[in-house]
Structures are given as structure tokens and as C-alpha cells.
Amino acid sequence: MVIDQTMPDFDQTQYQAKVFLELTHIIQTKKIPNALLFYGNENTQRKKAAFFFAKGCNCLKDTGFACNDCRSCRKIDAKSHPDILYINLLKGKKIISISQIREMGLAISSRPNEARFRMVLILNADLMNTQAQNALLKMLEEPPEKTFFILIANKISYLVPTIISRCRKIRFKPLTDKFIEQYLIKDFKVDKDLAHIASRTSDCDLRKAMMYLNLGNDAKDINWLKIREWLLKTLVDIIATDTNKCVSNSLILSQKLSLNPDLIDDAIAIMKTFFRDLMIFKLHPKKIVNLDFSGTFTDISQMVETKKIYAWIKDLYGVEKMLASNSAPRLTLDSFFLKITNNKGKLIYD
């Protein structure tokens, strides 16, 4: 059982002060829930909060706070405590399987080795398949002695309602788009329009916005700006060209994305901004995300009915959910893009 403990450069502890105060109150009252559900956007200090809670529950000085100096605190910080267990996606996998949950069940079938309270931390809990969730539910219904679970999830709608009902839910608020935009401008001297685009495309995720712009420790050898430009131009071509050509463009786009699965999530994020911009451009042209494509939206915003754009947005969220549940990328993307071409219908001009 392994855990990824990398964190963004920006420390959000103060931003999430309400959460840390709530966790401190739980520790001090010594009313430890059997399960907690930490939900919200990625990179909002949820993992840090889980370890904060585990240390506070087990600190040998028993003050209601983690001293960060006793044997228990040091072991938890060093990721060497025998009673702090982790479940995460295995390398190359998109789901947490029932075998991982069963393995964890065996590990906690006996009493904790030395901890006052043993923690089982499940990262990406919303990516457990149905069988894994059902197996976990049995443990939550009859939790082992002196053991609490912390589930970290981005989308709690992917969890079965019975799991959610057995957890104390704690929401981690996302950073605002404006905050991320100003942070990129102030600390990294990013161009204002580019900071606007990256912050809105990242879905309130600072680390992701920094990755898009190859900033900080998470810089990658991927030219996100070039990929974004290519994808937006291709979407414009699919909408603006005749049916035969747009079908061809759709299948080519689907093929290219399917051959590069690491790009699919970023591509979906870009497409969300594109269809959103199409939806609002006629009413609020200055509020679009893709400011550098403003002229293009002027040309195509009157070409498609709003109800069709709304249907495409709904379908795109369905695609995202299907891909997260391990459906075949090529077939899923083919279906989505062909649906756009088949339902484009008669172009509308004012």
C-alpha cells in the first residue's frame, strides 16, 4: 500500500483553516468517527489534513494537537508507522479493486500494533469499483476496534450512498479562479490573459494550472499551449465545416487522443471551456475563458442552437464519467464526436 505525498508549492493550510479547526475539535473531544470523507478539488490539502488528524489522534503528549516531536508523530511524518495504512491506485490502473480492499481488511483484522487509533487512508476513493465499495461498506458497518477510515474523493457522486451516509463529510473549498490567476501573475510573472486561461481551465486546481504552464516542480515536457491551440482549432473545424469533412476530422481527433491517453484528461478540460464559451459568448463575450479565440467565437457562436451546445456539454460530462470507469477511450470518444457531427444540423445565422 503506497501513497503519493507530493504537494503543491503553495501551502493552503490557512486557506483551509475551517477544516483544520474542525479536525482539531474532533481530536480534543476524543469522539473519533469510524469514517471521514474528505471531498473537494485535488490539491486542497486533503492528504495533509489526514496526516494532521492521524498525528493529533496518536500524539503521545495527548494535548489535542500534534507535537511533531514524539515517537508517534515522527513515525507518521516518516511514513513508517505500522498502523497508518494507505490504499491508492496501483500503477497503470484506473480503479481500486476489491482485492486491494480485501488485502486491507486482512491487515486490520488484528488489533493496532502501537497506535491509539489506526488510520486507513483511501486515496481516490471515488475510483473504487462497485465490488470494492461493497467490500468496504461491510467494514464501515462493523469497523475494527480503534480504527478509523479516511476516504479522499474528488466526486462523491461516484460513491454509493450507503458509504457516504456512514462517513462524516468534510468539504475542502477550492481556490478561486481569480486567486489562482493573481498568484500566477504575481509570483511567476505570467501574462494576464494566459493566467486567465490556465486558471479557468484548471478547475480551481493550482497545481494543474502550474503544470499547464510548465511552472514550479511539476513542470512537464508537454507543450500544453500547443495542444490546446490544436484542439480548439479542430473543434472549430468540426462545427464549421461540411458534414463529410467534419466526420473525418472527428475520427482523426478521437484517434489522436486515444493514442495519447495521458492527454485525455487535459483535453476534456479544454473542451469543457470551449463548449462553455460557445454557450455564453452571445450574452457575455468578455467572460469567455479562451480570450485568444475571441474572434473565432464571434464567427461561430451564431452557427449552432444553444440547446445543442447544452446537449454536447452534458454528453461531455458523460464521457468523462465513462472514461473514469475504465471504458474504451477510442469507442467512447468516437461516439461523442460523431454525436456532435450527426446532431449539428442546420447552421443558424442571425
DRENLUM-237157 format. One record per residue (C-alpha): residue in one letter; x, y, z. Coordinates in steps of 0.05 Angstrom, whole numbers, padded with zeros to 5 digits, always signed. Each point is the difference from the previous one (the first is absolute). Example, Ala and Ser with C-alpha at 12.3 -4.5 7.8 and 13.67 -1.06 7.14 Angstrom:
REM DRENLUM-237157
A+00246-00090+00156/S+00027+00069-00013/
REM end
This chain:
REM DRENLUM-237157
M+00000+00000+00000/V+00033+00064-00023/I-00016+00074+00000/D+00021+00059-00042/Q+00019+00055+00049/T+00021+00055-00048/M-00033+00066+00013/P-00006+00065-00039/D+00049+00056+00015/F-00055+00044+00028/D-00020-00020+00071/Q-00075+00005+00007/T-00004-00016+00074/Q-00024+00070+00018/Y-00049-00001-00058/Q-00030-00064+00028/A+00001+00026+00073/K-00073-00019+00012/V+00015-00072-00016/F+00061-00004+00045/L-00040+00032+00057/E-00055-00052-00008/L+00051-00057+00001/T+00033+00030+00062/H-00067+00003+00035/I-00013-00074-00015/I+00069-00019+00028/Q-00010+00041+00063/T-00069-00028+00015/K+00028-00070-00012/K-00062-00019-00040/I+00035-00032-00059/P-00048-00020-00056/N+00005-00068-00031/A+00007+00033-00069/L+00012+00068-00029/L-00010+00021-00072/F+00046+00056-00024/Y-00028+00027-00065/G+00013+00058-00047/N+00050+00017-00054/E+00068-00031-00006/N+00059+00034+00034/T-00040+00033+00056/Q+00041-00029+00057/R-00044-00061+00011/K+00058-00048+00009/K+00035+00049+00045/A-00063+00005+00042/A-00005-00076+00005/F+00070-00004+00030/F-00013+00060+00044/F-00060-00038+00028/A+00037-00066+00007/K+00057+00034+00038/G-00048+00038+00045/C-00038-00064+00018/N+00064-00037+00017/C+00048+00053+00027/L+00032-00027+00064/K-00004+00067+00034/D-00077-00004-00004/T-00012+00075-00003/G-00051-00001-00056/F+00053+00023-00049/A+00057-00035-00036/C+00065+00018+00033/N+00039-00023-00062/D+00056-00023+00046/C-00022-00063+00036/R+00014-00070-00026/S-00070-00007-00029/C+00000+00067-00036/R+00069-00013-00029/K-00019-00069-00025/I-00062+00027-00034/D+00040+00057-00033/A+00052-00051-00024/K-00056-00045-00028/S+00027-00057+00042/H-00056-00009+00051/P-00026-00071-00002/D-00071+00022+00015/I-00007+00051-00055/L-00025-00037-00061/Y-00010+00026-00071/I-00039-00022-00061/N+00009+00034-00067/L-00004-00015-00073/L+00052-00052-00020/K+00048+00020-00056/G-00034-00002-00067/K-00070-00012+00029/K-00061+00046-00002/I-00040-00033+00055/I+00010-00024+00071/S-00019-00074+00000/I-00033-00045+00050/S+00065-00038+00010/Q+00033+00064+00027/I-00058+00009+00050/R+00003-00073+00021/E+00075+00005+00010/M-00011+00060+00045/G-00055-00038+00037/L+00050-00054+00018/A+00051+00051+00023/I-00049+00031+00049/S-00032-00064+00025/S+00045+00001+00062/R+00010+00055+00051/P+00044+00060-00016/N+00074-00012+00013/E+00014+00063+00040/A-00047+00056-00020/R-00056+00026+00043/F-00041+00005-00064/R+00018-00034-00065/M-00013+00038-00065/V-00019-00030-00067/L+00008+00053-00053/I-00033-00014-00067/L+00022+00049-00054/N-00043+00007-00063/A-00055-00036+00038/D-00050+00021-00054/L+00039-00046-00048/M-00017-00063+00038/N-00041-00047-00044/T-00068-00025+00024/Q+00028-00064+00030/A+00054+00038+00038/Q-00051+00049+00028/N-00045-00056+00023/A+00058-00034+00035/L+00019+00065+00034/L-00072+00012+00021/K+00001-00064+00041/M+00061+00026+00038/L-00032+00067+00012/E-00062-00035+00027/E+00043-00040+00049/P+00064+00040+00008/P+00060-00033+00034/E+00017+00024+00070/K+00039+00065+00006/T+00000+00010-00076/F-00026+00058-00041/F-00004+00008-00075/I+00013+00063-00040/L-00026+00000-00072/I+00026+00053-00047/A-00043+00012-00061/N-00007+00051-00054/K-00071-00020-00021/I-00042-00029+00056/S-00055-00014-00050/Y+00042-00060-00022/L-00006-00030+00070/V-00061-00042+00019/P-00048+00038+00046/T+00008-00051+00056/I+00075+00015+00005/I-00012+00075+00001/S-00052-00008+00054/R+00050-00035+00046/C+00052+00054-00006/R+00008+00068+00032/K+00006+00045-00061/I+00051+00056+00000/R+00004+00045-00061/F+00065+00033-00021/K-00016+00064-00037/P+00035+00013-00066/L+00043+00059-00014/T-00037+00051-00043/D+00017+00011-00073/K+00018+00072+00016/F+00047-00020+00057/I+00038-00049-00046/E+00003+00052-00055/Q+00029+00053+00046/Y+00049-00051+00030/L+00027-00018-00069/I+00007+00073-00019/K+00032+00023+00065/D+00046-00058+00015/F+00018-00025-00070/K-00010+00063-00042/V-00048-00037-00046/D-00036+00041-00054/K-00068+00022+00025/D-00041-00033-00056/L+00040-00064+00006/A-00009-00002+00075/H-00075+00010-00011/I-00003-00059-00048/A+00042-00047+00042/S-00037+00016+00065/R-00069-00011-00031/T+00019-00064-00037/S+00032-00031+00063/D-00067-00005+00037/C+00026+00039+00060/D+00062-00045+00006/L+00063+00041+00010/R+00048-00058-00013/K-00035-00016-00065/A+00003+00072-00023/M+00074+00001+00015/M+00010-00065-00038/Y-00036+00030-00061/L+00051+00056-00001/N+00061-00043+00018/L+00011+00037+00066/G+00029-00023+00066/N+00018-00072+00019/D-00055-00031-00042/A+00025+00025-00068/K-00007-00053-00055/D+00029-00009-00069/I-00069+00012-00031/N-00018+00063-00037/W-00070+00010+00027/L-00009+00066-00035/K+00014-00032-00068/I-00046-00059+00015/R-00055+00048+00022/E+00006+00042-00063/W-00003-00062-00044/L-00060-00028+00037/L-00040+00064-00001/K+00013+00010-00075/T-00021-00071-00014/L-00065+00009+00039/V-00014+00063-00039/D+00011-00038-00066/I-00047-00056+00022/I-00055+00050+00013/A+00012+00048-00058/T+00015-00048-00058/D-00047-00043-00043/T-00023-00067+00026/N+00047-00046-00038/K+00062+00038+00020/C-00021+00010+00072/V-00012-00076+00007/S+00070-00012-00024/N+00028+00053+00047/S-00039-00030+00058/L+00028-00070-00010/I+00071+00027-00008/L-00006+00040+00064/S-00027-00061+00037/Q+00057-00043-00026/K+00054+00049+00021/L-00027+00008+00070/S-00009-00075+00008/L+00072-00012-00020/N+00022+00049+00054/P-00041-00020+00062/D+00041+00045+00045/L-00029+00060-00037/I-00073-00020+00004/D-00015+00032+00067/D+00032+00066-00021/A-00036-00003-00066/I-00067-00009+00035/A+00015+00061+00044/I+00015+00041-00062/M-00063-00024-00035/K-00042+00020+00061/T+00025+00071-00007/F-00013+00000-00075/F-00073-00021+00005/R-00011+00046+00060/D+00027+00058-00041/L-00046-00018-00058/M-00059+00001+00049/I+00013+00068+00031/F+00035+00039-00056/K-00063+00031-00028/L-00020+00028+00068/H+00067+00012+00034/P+00056+00001-00051/K+00050+00029+00051/K-00011-00058+00048/I+00026-00055-00044/V+00060-00042+00021/N+00036-00004-00066/L+00012+00074-00011/D+00050-00012-00056/F-00056-00033-00040/S-00049+00058+00008/G-00001+00014-00075/T-00015-00072-00015/F-00058-00002+00048/T-00027+00063-00033/D-00004-00040-00065/I-00029-00065+00026/S-00042+00019+00061/Q-00061+00013-00044/M+00007-00064-00039/V-00028-00051+00049/E-00062+00001+00044/T+00011+00008+00074/K-00038-00063+00017/K+00048-00041-00042/I+00060+00030+00035/Y-00032-00017+00066/A-00010-00072-00023/W+00073-00004-00021/I+00022+00025+00069/K-00044-00052+00033/D+00028-00055-00045/L+00072+00022+00015/Y-00011-00009+00075/G-00027-00069-00016/V+00063-00015-00040/E+00043+00021+00059/K-00038-00046+00047/M+00004-00059-00048/L+00075+00009-00010/A+00009+00003+00076/S-00036-00067+00005/N+00050-00032-00049/S-00041+00000-00064/A+00038-00006-00066/P+00026+00071-00018/R-00004-00007-00076/L-00072-00025-00001/T-00022+00050+00052/L+00032+00059-00035/D-00024-00023-00069/S-00071-00002+00025/F+00005+00070+00030/F+00031+00035-00060/L-00046-00035-00050/K-00059+00021+00042/I+00022+00072-00010/T+00005-00009-00075/N-00066-00037-00006/N-00038+00050+00043/K+00031+00063-00027/G-00059+00007-00046/K-00016+00063-00037/L+00046+00058+00014/I-00034+00061+00028/Y+00020+00070-00021/D-00030+00064+00028/
REM end
